[in-house]
Amino acid sequence: MKSTFAILACAALCSPALAVDPKAGTWYHQGTAIENGGLEDWGEAIAINPKGFVVAASDGAPFSWNVVRESGKAAASVSKDTAIKHGGKASARITVEPTGEADDTVGLGQHFSVEPNSCYTVRVWVRGENIISATGKPGGILIWANSGPAGDEFYSNQKSMAKHPDPATGTFDWQLLEFPVETGKNAERLGITLQLRWASGTVWFDDVEVVKREALTPVKSY
């Protein structure tokens, strides 16, 4: 019988029950790169999230990623998809049922170590199906990159960058979403969050990559 797992609501920051891979660490790990960026390795443990809950399929959650529910009341699921993927053996599928609510947001997040005052490139492959913004909201697929001090996973003192694919709603095949991120002088961590934000429908994420790059050297013109 197919079982389901719930992310329990928690009023304060508490010790989360994480989807842990002995080889990959946790969603808030000490490594210097994205782990399980192909979203192929999944476990049954579900992360506690202080703002809501999501019912995940029997695959559970992807190792090294935290299932995030910011708010909202719509039925939602996060699951492993081996039939529709960009590369490898699987992708992550997020589905939010339409309810008319304006604040339904579901996603996957991961934090890892980065260097301050540095440049990175974020690359994510995305695919959408029947994605509709909530009434009165600019909703759709959204990728967040947040850099800041260690331990600040809720972005209260972080430098943020957000990026929509084009389009962010509707139905479309796989496309590469790529954008630069610059860390600040106090940055120790980079958080990547893949979201279906203020919208209903289904989104697939796959082949997430964060690459450190050299800063551009200004050229003096005469």
VENHUUR-V60654 format. One record per pair of residues at least 12 apart in sequence whose C-alpha atoms are under 8 Angstrom apart, sorted by the first residue. I is the first residue (numbers start at 0). J is the second residue. D is the distance in Angstrom with one decimal. If there is no record, write none. Layout:
# VENHUUR-V60654
<<I & J & D> <I & J & D>>
This chain:
# VENHUUR-V60654
<<1 & 56 & 8.0> <1 & 57 & 6.1> <2 & 56 & 7.2> <2 & 57 & 5.2> <3 & 54 & 6.5> <3 & 55 & 6.0> <3 & 56 & 5.5> <3 & 57 & 5.3> <3 & 59 & 7.8> <4 & 43 & 7.8> <4 & 45 & 7.0> <4 & 54 & 5.7> <4 & 55 & 5.6> <4 & 56 & 7.1> <4 & 57 & 7.1> <4 & 59 & 6.9> <5 & 45 & 7.1> <5 & 52 & 6.4> <5 & 53 & 5.8> <5 & 54 & 4.7> <5 & 55 & 6.6> <6 & 45 & 6.0> <6 & 46 & 6.2> <6 & 47 & 5.3> <6 & 48 & 6.5> <6 & 51 & 7.4> <6 & 52 & 4.5> <6 & 53 & 5.5> <6 & 54 & 6.7> <7 & 47 & 5.6> <7 & 48 & 6.7> <7 & 49 & 7.9> <7 & 51 & 6.9> <7 & 52 & 5.6> <8 & 47 & 6.8> <8 & 48 & 6.0> <8 & 49 & 5.3> <8 & 50 & 6.1> <8 & 51 & 4.9> <8 & 52 & 5.9> <9 & 47 & 7.1> <9 & 48 & 6.4> <9 & 49 & 4.2> <9 & 50 & 6.8> <9 & 51 & 7.6> <10 & 49 & 5.6> <10 & 50 & 7.3> <11 & 49 & 6.2> <12 & 49 & 6.5> <13 & 49 & 8.0> <15 & 46 & 5.8> <15 & 47 & 5.0> <15 & 48 & 7.5> <16 & 44 & 7.0> <16 & 45 & 6.5> <16 & 46 & 5.0> <16 & 47 & 5.9> <17 & 44 & 6.2> <17 & 45 & 6.0> <17 & 46 & 4.6> <17 & 47 & 7.4> <17 & 65 & 7.3> <18 & 42 & 6.1> <18 & 43 & 7.1> <18 & 44 & 4.7> <18 & 45 & 5.7> <18 & 46 & 6.3> <18 & 60 & 6.3> <18 & 61 & 7.0> <18 & 62 & 5.4> <18 & 63 & 6.5> <18 & 64 & 7.2> <18 & 65 & 7.4> <19 & 42 & 7.6> <19 & 44 & 7.5> <19 & 62 & 5.9> <19 & 63 & 6.5> <20 & 42 & 7.9> <20 & 62 & 5.8> <20 & 63 & 7.1> <23 & 35 & 7.5> <23 & 62 & 7.2> <23 & 63 & 6.3> <24 & 63 & 6.2> <25 & 62 & 7.0> <25 & 63 & 4.5> <25 & 64 & 7.0> <26 & 62 & 7.5> <26 & 63 & 4.1> <26 & 64 & 4.5> <26 & 65 & 5.6> <26 & 108 & 7.0> <26 & 109 & 4.6> <26 & 110 & 5.9> <26 & 111 & 7.9> <27 & 63 & 7.5> <27 & 109 & 6.0> <27 & 110 & 4.7> <27 & 111 & 6.1> <28 & 63 & 7.9> <28 & 110 & 6.3> <28 & 111 & 5.3> <28 & 112 & 7.5> <29 & 111 & 5.7> <29 & 112 & 5.7> <30 & 111 & 5.6> <30 & 112 & 5.9> <31 & 111 & 5.7> <31 & 112 & 4.8> <31 & 113 & 6.0> <32 & 111 & 6.3> <32 & 112 & 7.2> <32 & 209 & 6.8> <32 & 210 & 7.9> <33 & 109 & 7.6> <33 & 110 & 8.0> <33 & 111 & 6.9> <33 & 207 & 7.5> <33 & 208 & 6.5> <33 & 209 & 6.5> <34 & 63 & 6.1> <35 & 61 & 7.7> <35 & 62 & 6.6> <35 & 63 & 6.5> <36 & 205 & 7.2> <36 & 206 & 5.4> <36 & 207 & 4.6> <36 & 208 & 6.2> <37 & 86 & 7.5> <37 & 87 & 6.9> <37 & 89 & 7.4> <37 & 90 & 6.9> <37 & 205 & 5.5> <37 & 206 & 4.3> <37 & 207 & 6.2> <38 & 61 & 6.1> <38 & 62 & 7.8> <38 & 79 & 8.0> <38 & 89 & 6.5> <38 & 90 & 5.5> <38 & 91 & 6.1> <38 & 204 & 8.0> <38 & 205 & 6.2> <38 & 206 & 7.1> <39 & 61 & 7.2> <39 & 79 & 7.6> <39 & 87 & 7.4> <39 & 88 & 6.2> <39 & 89 & 5.0> <39 & 90 & 6.3> <39 & 91 & 8.0> <40 & 61 & 5.8> <40 & 62 & 5.8> <41 & 58 & 6.2> <41 & 59 & 6.4> <41 & 60 & 5.5> <41 & 61 & 4.0> <41 & 62 & 5.2> <41 & 79 & 7.5> <42 & 58 & 6.3> <42 & 59 & 5.3> <42 & 60 & 5.6> <42 & 61 & 6.1> <42 & 62 & 6.2> <43 & 57 & 6.9> <43 & 58 & 6.0> <43 & 59 & 4.0> <43 & 60 & 6.2> <44 & 59 & 6.2> <44 & 60 & 6.6> <45 & 59 & 6.3> <45 & 60 & 5.9> <45 & 65 & 7.9> <45 & 66 & 7.3> <46 & 65 & 5.8> <46 & 66 & 6.2> <48 & 66 & 7.6> <48 & 67 & 6.3> <48 & 68 & 6.9> <50 & 68 & 6.3> <50 & 69 & 5.3> <50 & 70 & 6.1> <51 & 68 & 5.3> <51 & 69 & 6.3> <51 & 70 & 5.9> <51 & 71 & 7.8> <52 & 67 & 7.9> <52 & 68 & 5.9> <53 & 66 & 7.7> <53 & 67 & 7.9> <53 & 68 & 6.5> <53 & 74 & 7.8> <53 & 75 & 5.9> <53 & 76 & 6.1> <53 & 77 & 7.5> <53 & 105 & 7.9> <54 & 74 & 7.9> <54 & 75 & 6.4> <54 & 76 & 5.3> <54 & 77 & 7.2> <55 & 75 & 8.0> <55 & 76 & 5.0> <55 & 77 & 4.9> <55 & 78 & 6.0> <56 & 76 & 6.7> <56 & 77 & 6.5> <56 & 78 & 5.2> <56 & 79 & 7.8> <57 & 78 & 7.8> <58 & 78 & 6.3> <58 & 79 & 6.2> <59 & 77 & 7.9> <59 & 78 & 6.8> <60 & 77 & 7.3> <60 & 78 & 7.1> <60 & 79 & 8.0> <61 & 79 & 7.8> <61 & 91 & 7.9> <63 & 109 & 6.6> <64 & 107 & 6.0> <64 & 108 & 5.4> <64 & 109 & 5.1> <65 & 107 & 5.4> <65 & 108 & 5.0> <65 & 109 & 6.3> <66 & 105 & 7.7> <66 & 106 & 6.0> <66 & 107 & 4.7> <66 & 108 & 6.6> <67 & 105 & 5.7> <67 & 106 & 5.0> <67 & 107 & 5.6> <67 & 108 & 6.8> <68 & 104 & 5.9> <68 & 105 & 4.7> <68 & 106 & 6.5> <69 & 103 & 7.5> <69 & 104 & 5.6> <69 & 105 & 6.6> <70 & 102 & 6.0> <70 & 103 & 5.7> <70 & 104 & 6.1> <71 & 100 & 6.8> <71 & 101 & 7.7> <71 & 102 & 5.2> <71 & 103 & 4.1> <71 & 104 & 6.7> <72 & 100 & 7.3> <72 & 103 & 6.7> <73 & 95 & 6.5> <73 & 96 & 5.8> <73 & 97 & 6.8> <73 & 98 & 6.0> <73 & 100 & 7.4> <73 & 103 & 6.5> <74 & 95 & 6.0> <74 & 96 & 5.5> <75 & 93 & 7.4> <75 & 94 & 5.5> <75 & 95 & 4.4> <75 & 96 & 6.2> <75 & 105 & 7.5> <76 & 92 & 8.0> <76 & 93 & 5.7> <76 & 94 & 5.3> <76 & 95 & 6.7> <77 & 91 & 7.1> <77 & 92 & 5.8> <77 & 93 & 4.6> <77 & 94 & 6.7> <78 & 91 & 5.9> <78 & 92 & 5.3> <78 & 93 & 6.6> <79 & 91 & 5.0> <79 & 92 & 6.1> <80 & 92 & 6.2> <84 & 203 & 7.7> <84 & 205 & 6.8> <85 & 124 & 7.1> <85 & 173 & 6.9> <85 & 205 & 6.1> <85 & 206 & 7.2> <86 & 205 & 7.2> <86 & 206 & 6.8> <89 & 205 & 7.8> <90 & 203 & 6.5> <90 & 204 & 5.9> <90 & 205 & 5.0> <90 & 206 & 8.0> <91 & 203 & 5.5> <91 & 204 & 5.3> <91 & 205 & 6.5> <92 & 201 & 6.9> <92 & 202 & 5.8> <92 & 203 & 4.5> <92 & 204 & 6.6> <93 & 105 & 7.4> <93 & 106 & 7.3> <93 & 195 & 7.3> <93 & 201 & 5.6> <93 & 202 & 5.4> <93 & 203 & 6.4> <94 & 199 & 7.2> <94 & 200 & 5.6> <94 & 201 & 4.3> <94 & 202 & 6.6> <95 & 195 & 7.9> <95 & 198 & 7.4> <95 & 199 & 4.7> <95 & 200 & 5.4> <95 & 201 & 6.6> <96 & 199 & 5.4> <96 & 200 & 6.3> <97 & 198 & 7.7> <97 & 199 & 5.0> <97 & 200 & 7.2> <99 & 133 & 6.0> <99 & 134 & 6.6> <100 & 133 & 6.3> <100 & 134 & 7.5> <100 & 197 & 7.9> <101 & 133 & 4.9> <101 & 134 & 6.1> <101 & 135 & 7.2> <101 & 136 & 6.5> <101 & 197 & 5.6> <101 & 198 & 7.5> <102 & 133 & 7.6> <102 & 196 & 7.6> <102 & 197 & 5.0> <102 & 198 & 7.8> <103 & 196 & 6.4> <103 & 197 & 4.9> <103 & 198 & 6.3> <103 & 199 & 7.7> <104 & 194 & 6.8> <104 & 195 & 5.7> <104 & 196 & 4.3> <104 & 197 & 5.5> <104 & 198 & 7.1> <105 & 194 & 5.7> <105 & 195 & 5.5> <105 & 196 & 6.5> <106 & 192 & 6.6> <106 & 193 & 5.2> <106 & 194 & 4.1> <106 & 195 & 6.2> <107 & 192 & 5.5> <107 & 193 & 5.2> <107 & 194 & 6.6> <108 & 190 & 6.9> <108 & 191 & 5.5> <108 & 192 & 4.2> <108 & 193 & 6.4> <109 & 190 & 5.6> <109 & 191 & 5.4> <109 & 192 & 6.6> <110 & 152 & 7.6> <110 & 188 & 6.4> <110 & 189 & 5.5> <110 & 190 & 4.2> <110 & 191 & 6.5> <111 & 188 & 5.5> <111 & 189 & 5.6> <111 & 190 & 6.7> <112 & 187 & 5.7> <112 & 188 & 4.4> <112 & 189 & 6.3> <113 & 186 & 7.1> <113 & 187 & 5.4> <113 & 188 & 5.2> <113 & 189 & 6.1> <114 & 182 & 7.3> <114 & 186 & 6.6> <114 & 187 & 6.0> <114 & 188 & 7.8> <115 & 182 & 5.4> <115 & 183 & 5.5> <115 & 184 & 5.0> <115 & 185 & 6.0> <115 & 186 & 4.7> <115 & 187 & 6.3> <116 & 181 & 6.7> <116 & 182 & 5.0> <116 & 183 & 5.0> <116 & 184 & 5.2> <116 & 186 & 7.5> <117 & 181 & 5.7> <117 & 182 & 5.3> <117 & 183 & 7.5> <117 & 211 & 7.6> <117 & 212 & 7.9> <117 & 213 & 7.9> <117 & 214 & 7.2> <118 & 179 & 7.1> <118 & 180 & 5.8> <118 & 181 & 4.6> <118 & 182 & 6.5> <118 & 211 & 6.0> <118 & 212 & 5.5> <118 & 213 & 6.4> <118 & 214 & 5.9> <119 & 179 & 5.8> <119 & 180 & 5.1> <119 & 181 & 6.3> <119 & 209 & 6.5> <119 & 210 & 5.4> <119 & 211 & 4.3> <119 & 212 & 5.4> <120 & 177 & 7.0> <120 & 178 & 5.8> <120 & 179 & 4.5> <120 & 180 & 6.0> <120 & 209 & 5.5> <120 & 210 & 5.2> <120 & 211 & 6.4> <120 & 212 & 6.9> <121 & 176 & 8.0> <121 & 177 & 5.6> <121 & 178 & 5.5> <121 & 179 & 6.2> <121 & 180 & 7.2> <121 & 207 & 7.6> <121 & 208 & 5.9> <121 & 209 & 4.5> <121 & 210 & 6.6> <122 & 175 & 6.8> <122 & 176 & 5.7> <122 & 177 & 4.5> <122 & 178 & 6.9> <122 & 206 & 7.8> <122 & 207 & 5.8> <122 & 208 & 5.1> <122 & 209 & 6.3> <123 & 175 & 5.9> <123 & 176 & 5.2> <123 & 177 & 6.5> <123 & 204 & 7.0> <123 & 205 & 6.4> <123 & 206 & 6.0> <123 & 207 & 4.5> <123 & 208 & 6.5> <124 & 173 & 6.3> <124 & 174 & 5.6> <124 & 175 & 4.6> <124 & 176 & 6.0> <124 & 204 & 5.8> <124 & 205 & 5.2> <124 & 206 & 6.0> <124 & 207 & 6.8> <125 & 164 & 7.8> <125 & 172 & 7.9> <125 & 173 & 5.4> <125 & 174 & 5.6> <125 & 175 & 6.5> <125 & 176 & 7.1> <125 & 202 & 7.0> <125 & 203 & 5.6> <125 & 204 & 4.8> <125 & 205 & 6.6> <126 & 170 & 7.8> <126 & 171 & 6.0> <126 & 172 & 5.2> <126 & 173 & 4.5> <126 & 174 & 6.6> <126 & 202 & 5.6> <126 & 203 & 5.1> <126 & 204 & 6.8> <127 & 168 & 7.1> <127 & 169 & 6.7> <127 & 170 & 5.0> <127 & 171 & 5.3> <127 & 172 & 6.7> <127 & 173 & 7.8> <127 & 200 & 7.8> <127 & 201 & 5.9> <127 & 202 & 4.6> <127 & 203 & 6.5> <128 & 169 & 6.1> <128 & 170 & 4.1> <128 & 171 & 6.5> <128 & 200 & 6.1> <128 & 201 & 5.2> <128 & 202 & 6.4> <129 & 168 & 7.4> <129 & 169 & 5.0> <129 & 170 & 5.2> <129 & 199 & 7.7> <129 & 200 & 5.1> <129 & 201 & 6.7> <130 & 167 & 7.9> <130 & 168 & 4.7> <130 & 169 & 4.7> <130 & 170 & 6.6> <130 & 198 & 6.6> <130 & 199 & 5.5> <130 & 200 & 4.2> <130 & 201 & 6.3> <130 & 202 & 7.7> <131 & 168 & 5.8> <131 & 169 & 6.4> <131 & 198 & 5.4> <131 & 199 & 5.4> <131 & 200 & 6.4> <132 & 168 & 7.0> <132 & 197 & 6.1> <132 & 198 & 4.3> <132 & 199 & 6.6> <133 & 197 & 5.5> <133 & 198 & 5.0> <133 & 199 & 7.2> <136 & 197 & 6.5> <137 & 197 & 7.3> <138 & 167 & 7.8> <138 & 168 & 7.8> <138 & 195 & 7.8> <138 & 196 & 5.4> <138 & 197 & 4.5> <138 & 198 & 5.2> <139 & 163 & 7.7> <139 & 167 & 5.0> <139 & 168 & 5.2> <139 & 195 & 5.7> <139 & 196 & 5.4> <139 & 197 & 6.4> <139 & 198 & 5.4> <139 & 199 & 7.9> <140 & 163 & 6.0> <140 & 164 & 6.9> <140 & 167 & 5.1> <140 & 168 & 6.9> <140 & 193 & 7.9> <140 & 194 & 5.8> <140 & 195 & 4.7> <140 & 196 & 6.1> <140 & 202 & 7.4> <141 & 161 & 6.8> <141 & 162 & 5.8> <141 & 163 & 4.8> <141 & 164 & 7.3> <141 & 167 & 7.4> <141 & 193 & 6.4> <141 & 194 & 5.2> <141 & 195 & 6.3> <141 & 196 & 6.5> <142 & 161 & 5.6> <142 & 162 & 5.2> <142 & 163 & 6.4> <142 & 191 & 7.3> <142 & 192 & 5.8> <142 & 193 & 4.9> <142 & 194 & 6.1> <143 & 159 & 7.1> <143 & 160 & 5.8> <143 & 161 & 4.5> <143 & 162 & 6.6> <143 & 190 & 7.7> <143 & 191 & 5.7> <143 & 192 & 5.0> <143 & 193 & 6.6> <143 & 194 & 7.9> <144 & 159 & 5.8> <144 & 160 & 5.1> <144 & 161 & 6.3> <144 & 180 & 7.2> <144 & 189 & 6.8> <144 & 190 & 5.6> <144 & 191 & 4.8> <144 & 192 & 6.6> <145 & 157 & 6.1> <145 & 158 & 5.6> <145 & 159 & 4.4> <145 & 160 & 6.3> <145 & 189 & 5.6> <145 & 190 & 5.0> <145 & 191 & 6.6> <146 & 158 & 5.3> <146 & 159 & 6.5> <146 & 182 & 5.8> <146 & 183 & 7.3> <146 & 186 & 5.7> <146 & 187 & 7.3> <146 & 188 & 5.5> <146 & 189 & 4.3> <146 & 190 & 6.2> <147 & 182 & 7.5> <147 & 183 & 7.1> <147 & 185 & 6.3> <147 & 186 & 4.1> <147 & 187 & 5.9> <147 & 188 & 5.6> <147 & 189 & 6.7> <148 & 185 & 6.0> <148 & 186 & 5.0> <148 & 187 & 5.0> <148 & 188 & 6.1> <149 & 186 & 7.6> <149 & 187 & 5.5> <149 & 188 & 5.6> <152 & 190 & 7.4> <157 & 186 & 8.0> <158 & 182 & 7.2> <158 & 183 & 6.9> <160 & 180 & 6.9> <162 & 178 & 7.4> <163 & 176 & 7.9> <164 & 176 & 5.8>>
